[in-house]
Amino acid sequence: MLKKVFVTFSGCKVNQFERGLLLEYFLKEGFYVTEKIDEADYIVFNTCAVTEKAESGCKQLIRRFNKLNPEAKIILTGCYAEKERDNLLRFKGVYKVYSNEEKLNIPAYLLNKGVKILNALDFEYKRTFKDRSRAFLKIQDGCDSYCSYCIVPLLRGKPVSMPLERVLKNLDNLLEENEVVLTGIHLSKWGKDFNKSLDDLMLSISMRNYPFRIRLSSLECNELSENLLKILRDMKNFCHHFHIPLQSGCNKILKLMKRQYDTSFFERKIEQIRKYFSNACIGVDIIVGFPEENQNDFMETFGFVNNLPIDYLHIFTYSPREGTESYNLPNRVEREITKERYNKLKDIDNAKRKALIKRFENKEVLCIPDKKINENYYRVLSREYLKLFIKDKIPQKEFRAKIINIETMEAMIV
């Protein structure tokens, strides 16, 4: 009888991709993949440790899995598993904990097979198990930037990249997709380990005229060249959407964070993006409550992001990570003050998102199917990352939709 396995994840797009890859390997090894937790023999959870909140969410999910299916063997991997292996083994229902390096061998381990360490960047991806409307392709892993608040380099290791030929081969296998998202732990460092750059990769991709849309996940401002922007501008299938981590709008805090730019540089980079993509959707990450961030520092950030020509914010509250440099910094910001600052930035975020939608009022946007909401509504996704709702039958490929109701984000096919 086939063993049934339920595979899930929390955290970033890399974890989401790795879940899909694990599903492929489980199918290849003869397991039965189920979407029902209560019937699974194994529950495999790819965890996240980027913040305390992420870790807390993982613990809650582990307990929930055990409650929903006490007979299942819970298997943990990912960054939280890497960080807290011994502690997690004490959780009720947890059977095994595997490192990030061991992750892709889990199906073989469960079959007691002799295995070698599989490199997630050296494989041919078929995506036979389509659990998402878009395909994610992880082309890079690891980071050596060592920002003072970030534990990821300690858990993911140094930057490594999927070879160019392998990226192109994997894209060749995804011709039936509507959209492919290229992702990595530090995507901008793609190719650094073999003397190439993201510019080289995107130029090669642009010359192949793939039928699907290409979207890039987060890019660092100091590693986003003007040459790359020119290449992306000339790609007909590139999604006009940029996510550029800022983290603080105060130079004093950026220096404490060990970020490799100042606010003037960041502002010039956003203006450069707008030069080539006037109507693109641009989002940034912000951390509030970083140690030694006083009220004047926060107001610098508030004023900077308020005036910056961007379209949304992803706001995080500072989370102390033991082992990082910032963990030992003095003058931590009180929780209530941090929450207050978060809410003020959230007001900016809400205003900018509304302005983004207003910008597209009564305009046509290119969309792909994304998700069925109910019998009458479907969600579709524009290349600018606008999520719209249509009442008509959802098409299978790219189509044009016209936004007709800004308040409800309704669209119609025209």
Secondary structure as UniProt FT lines:
FT   STRAND          4..9
FT   HELIX           13..28
FT   TURN            29..30
FT   STRAND          32..33
FT   HELIX           37..39
FT   STRAND          42..47
FT   HELIX           52..68
FT   TURN            70..71
FT   STRAND          73..78
FT   HELIX           79..83
FT   HELIX           85..88
FT   TURN            89..90
FT   TURN            92..93
FT   STRAND          94..97
FT   TURN            100..102
FT   HELIX           103..105
FT   HELIX           106..110
FT   TURN            111..112
FT   TURN            120..121
FT   STRAND          135..141
FT   TURN            148..149
FT   HELIX           152..156
FT   STRAND          160..161
FT   HELIX           164..172
FT   TURN            173..176
FT   STRAND          179..184
FT   TURN            185..186
FT   HELIX           187..189
FT   TURN            190..191
FT   HELIX           192..194
FT   HELIX           198..206
FT   TURN            207..208
FT   STRAND          213..216
FT   HELIX           221..223
FT   HELIX           226..233
FT   TURN            236..237
FT   STRAND          241..243
FT   HELIX           251..257
FT   HELIX           263..276
FT   TURN            278..279
FT   STRAND          281..288
FT   TURN            291..292
FT   HELIX           295..307
FT   STRAND          312..317
FT   TURN            322..323
FT   HELIX           325..328
FT   HELIX           335..359
FT   TURN            360..362
FT   STRAND          364..372
FT   STRAND          378..382
FT   TURN            383..384
FT   STRAND          387..390
FT   STRAND          399..405
FT   TURN            406..409
FT   STRAND          410..413
//
